[in-house]
């Protein structure tokens, strides 16, 4: 895992991760109030939280899994 993104890519991934975690918390609140009552919504909230945490990890490590697989990303 060597650094494969620059400062701009790190900043975008960090913002994306924080937004995903915030949305996951918001979705969890909506689920807890009873507006959404299916178990599938909890899986969605957990998946969004995992994705947000992984994006924050990528930002901190300076490593992008998509770039590591050989794809070119614009940032």
PLY file of the C-alpha trace (Angstrom):
ply
format ascii 1.0
element vertex 75
property float x
property float y
property float z
element edge 74
property int vertex1
property int vertex2
end_header
0.00 0.00 0.00
2.07 2.87 -1.23
0.78 6.40 -1.62
-0.98 6.76 -4.97
-3.11 9.94 -4.56
-2.21 13.57 -4.05
-3.39 16.18 -1.58
-6.48 17.07 -3.62
-7.56 13.42 -3.82
-7.01 13.00 -0.09
-9.16 16.04 0.66
-11.99 14.83 -1.59
-11.96 11.37 -0.04
-11.96 12.80 3.47
-14.94 15.05 2.71
-16.74 12.16 1.03
-16.14 9.93 4.06
-17.35 12.53 6.54
-20.49 13.15 4.47
-21.18 9.41 4.24
-20.82 9.00 8.01
-23.12 11.98 8.58
-25.71 10.54 6.21
-25.44 7.17 7.93
-26.12 8.80 11.31
-29.06 10.70 9.84
-30.47 7.51 8.30
-30.05 5.69 11.61
-32.01 8.46 13.33
-34.83 8.12 10.81
-34.86 4.36 11.37
-34.96 4.77 15.15
-37.93 7.14 14.94
-39.90 4.42 13.14
-40.37 6.18 9.81
-38.42 3.38 8.11
-39.11 0.06 9.78
-37.51 -2.64 7.64
-34.32 -4.43 8.68
-32.87 -3.74 5.24
-32.50 -0.07 6.19
-30.11 -1.04 9.01
-27.99 -2.93 6.48
-27.99 0.17 4.26
-26.95 2.41 7.14
-24.15 0.00 8.09
-22.92 -0.24 4.49
-22.87 3.56 4.14
-20.99 3.87 7.44
-18.45 1.24 6.34
-17.94 3.05 3.02
-17.45 6.36 4.83
-14.91 4.84 7.21
-13.06 3.26 4.30
-12.96 6.60 2.44
-11.52 8.27 5.54
-8.95 5.47 5.77
-8.00 6.04 2.13
-7.60 9.76 2.78
-5.39 9.21 5.83
-3.27 6.53 4.13
-3.00 8.39 0.82
-4.00 5.21 -0.95
-6.90 4.58 -3.33
-8.13 1.05 -3.97
-9.47 1.95 -7.41
-6.08 3.35 -8.47
-4.37 0.31 -6.98
-6.42 -1.87 -9.34
-5.06 0.09 -12.32
-7.93 2.47 -13.08
-7.20 6.17 -13.57
-9.30 8.55 -11.46
-9.56 12.28 -12.23
-8.28 13.38 -8.81
0 1
1 2
2 3
3 4
4 5
5 6
6 7
7 8
8 9
9 10
10 11
11 12
12 13
13 14
14 15
15 16
16 17
17 18
18 19
19 20
20 21
21 22
22 23
23 24
24 25
25 26
26 27
27 28
28 29
29 30
30 31
31 32
32 33
33 34
34 35
35 36
36 37
37 38
38 39
39 40
40 41
41 42
42 43
43 44
44 45
45 46
46 47
47 48
48 49
49 50
50 51
51 52
52 53
53 54
54 55
55 56
56 57
57 58
58 59
59 60
60 61
61 62
62 63
63 64
64 65
65 66
66 67
67 68
68 69
69 70
70 71
71 72
72 73
73 74
